[in-house]
Amino acid sequence: MSASCHFSRLLLTATLCGAGSFLAYGQTNSAPDPRWGNWLIGTVVLPGGPKHWGGYAEVQARSNGLFRQYFYNELKAGISHEVAKNFTFMVAGGRYATADYRDLGEGPLNVEKRLWEQVTFTHYNARLKVEHRYRVEQRWFSFRDGVVPAGAVRYRNRIRYRLNGFIPLNQKTVTNKTAFLSLYDEVFFNPKGPFFERNRVYGGVGYQFDPHWTVQAGCVRQSNFTPASYQQNVYTPQTTASKNNLVLSVIYRISRRNTEGPAPEYVPSQPD
């Protein structure tokens, strides 16, 4: 077994153990909403061609409850360049709208316009596939009636890192008619604080039908952190708000024409 394989497995194991500890902490030190939400994700991917250029487009909808109380949507797209087989650079942007599910007719409470740059490294080991994704975001916010809520800002930066592992179950690689497991942990950092802003832990199963269609179903636990504060002689400790969400994802990969040789292996990661 190669040193890269040993390193990737140790790194994934450490992250998943840390995720488990984090979940235990969140269950004992926070007050999550007892209801489950859900995320519905539809993605179209254009893989890199002979000149290594590709891209994607995605729509996403989220609900506060299971298939009810819709309140949030995302529209986004990006252009990617495959620098090497396991190294991809992307520039992308999107629109993110949050509404009050009790009064959708009033329009969004706020709309975010986002631009980001990211690099992705992928290790194709004998069985385990590991993806490292680094992202830097620029975020612009607008609010209903132009009123900025207390504590909100009109512009923010954010840094994200995601470690994603894939294990094919009935094949050695993720190819046609392959079932697989997908696990990831993603951390969000705010340069201006709170520095550790958010954490996402995901586990799910997927199936790649053919070179075009891949579906996944899983659960993501998202936790948001509010820093401790001291105002007017009152100390407020750090708080954590966590919630579980059912995630249903469909990815359609566009085939390239006039390509020679066998199709390259792609990990079925969610671009979100």
N, C-alpha and C positions, 0 to 999 in steps of 0.2 A: 504494500500500500504506500502511495507517495506521501511526501511530507505535506503537500497541499491538501490531500484528502484528510490526513490526520488533523491538520489545522482547522479545516472547515468543520469537521465533525465536533471537535472540541469547542469551537466558537459557537456553533449552533446549540450544543448541549448546555453551555454556560448561559446563553441567552434565554433558552427555554426554562432552565432552572430559575433564573432571575425573574422571568415572567410569572412563574408559579408563585414565587415568594411575593411578587408584587400583587398578584390577585388575592392572596391571603391577607396582605396588608389592607387592600382596598375593602375587603369584606368586613374587616374588624374596625376600621378607622374612618369609614365614610358612610354616608346614608344614600345609597343609590336608589333611583326610581325603581319601585318593585315591578313596574311594567316593562315588557320587552318592546324595543323598537325594531324597525327593519330598514335595510338598505337594499335598493334594487338598482343594479348597475348593468348598463348595456354598452359594449365597447366594440369599435371597429379598428383593426390594426393593419397597417401596411408595412410588412417587414422590409428590411433593407434589401435593395436590389443589387445589380452588378456594380453600381456606383456607391453603394452602401447607404443611400438615403431612404428614409422611411418616415412613418408618422402614425398618429392615432387620433381618433375622435371618440368622445364619450358623453353619455347622458346618465345622470344619477338622480334618484328620488329617495327621500328618507321620510319615515313616519315616526311619530312619537310612540304609537302603539303598534301592535302587529297588524299590518295592512289596514290601519286606520289612523286618523289624526295626522294626515300629510302636512308637512310644514317646511320642507327644504328641498332645493334642487340645485344641481350643478350641470353646467354645459362647458366643456373644455376640449382642447385639441392641442397637438404639438407636432413638431418636426424633429426627427432623430437622425443621427449619423453613427453608423457602426464603424468605429475607429479600428477595432479588431474583433475577432470572433467573440470574445468575452468582455468587450469594453464598448459601451454605447454612451453617446452624449445626446442630450435632448434640451430643446427650448420649447416651452409651452405656456399656455395661458387659459384663463377661464372666467366664468361668471358664476357666482355663488349667491343664491337668494334665500333668505330666512324669513318666514312669515309666522303669524299667529294662527295655528290650526283652528282656533275657535272663530276666526273672522278672516277667512282668506280673501274675501271681497275687497278688503281695504288695501290689498297689495302688500309687498314685502316690508318687514320692519327695517331690514337693512340689506344692501346689496354690496358684495365684495367683488372687485376686479383684481385678478391675481396674475402675476407673471412669475415664472420660475425657470431655473436652470438646474440640470441634474446630470450626474454621471452614474452609471450602473456597471458593476463588475460581477461576472457570473462564473462560478466554478462548476464545470461539468465533470463530476467524479463518476466512478463506476456505477453507483446507484443514487447516491444523494446529490441533488443539485442545490447549490447555494448561491443566492443573489444578495449583493450588497448595493444599496441605493442611497446616494447622498444628494440632497436637494436644498437649494437656497431659494426662498420665496420673497417677492415684493408684493405687498397687499395694500390696496386702496379701498376705503369703506365710504359708503354714502348711506344716510339714514332718512327714514320717513319724515317729511316736512322739514328736512334740513336740521333737525334738532339732534345734537350729539348727546347720547345718554351719559350720565355720570360715570367716569372711569373709562369711557371709550375713547378711541383715537381715530383719526382719519387715515393714518398710514402706519404700517408696521412691517418689520422684517421678521423672517422666521427661518430656522434651520431644522432639517429633518434627516433622520437616518433610519433605514429599515433593513433588517436582516430577515430574509425570506428563504425557507427551506422547502424542497419538494422531494417526495419519495414516490416513484412509480410503484404500483402494487403488482400488476400482472405483466409488466414488461421491464426490460432493463433501462429503457429510455422512454421519455414521454413522446409517444408517436400515436398513430391511428389506433383507436379502440383501447386506450390506456386509461385505467383508473389511477388516481394519485392522491396523496395527502399533501396538504399545504399548511405550513405554520409560519407565522411571522410575528415579530415584535418591532414596533416603530416608536421612536421617541422624538418629541418636538421641543425645540429650544427657542426661547425668545431672548435676543441679545440685550433687551432693556428690562427684562424681568416681568413676571417670574421666570427665571432662567429655565427651569424644568417645567414646561407648560402643559404637556399632554403626553399620554402613553396609550398605544393601541396594541392589544394582543389578539391574534386571530388564529383560529384553527378550523380547518374544513376539509372536505373531500371534493374531488372534481373528476371529470371524465372528458377526454378528448376523443370526439367521434371520428374525425377525419382531419385533413390539413386545414380545414376552415373553422369548424365549430368546437368550442370548448365551454363547458358549464362548470360552475362551482357553487357549493352551498356550505355555509359555515357560520360561525359565531365570532363577532368581534366585541371585545370589551374595551370601551373607550373611557379613559379617566382624565379629567381636567383638574388642574391644581391651582388653587388660589393662595398666594403667599400670605404669611403671617403679617400682621400690621399693628401699629400702635398709634392711636389717634385719640386726642382729648382724654388722655390718661386711661384709655381702655385698650387692653391687649386682646387681639383676636388671633388665635392660632391658625396655622395652615389648615385649609379644608380641602377635601377631595370629593369630587362628584363623579360617580362612575355609573355606567349603564351598559347592559348587554344588548346587542343588536343581531338579529338574524340577517345574514348577507346572502343574496342570490345574485349571481353574476353570469352573464352570457358574453362570450368573446367571439367575434367573427374575424378571421384572418384572411385578408385578400391575397389571392395567389398572384405571383409575378409571372408574366409571360416571357417566353424565350430564355428561360433559365436552364442551364445544363447541369447534369449530375444530380445526385440525391438531394432532397430537401434538407436543409440544416435543422438541427434540433433547437427548439426554442423552449424556454421554461414558461409555463402558462401563468405568469405573474399578473396580478391586477394592477393596471397603471395608476389607480387612485393613490 
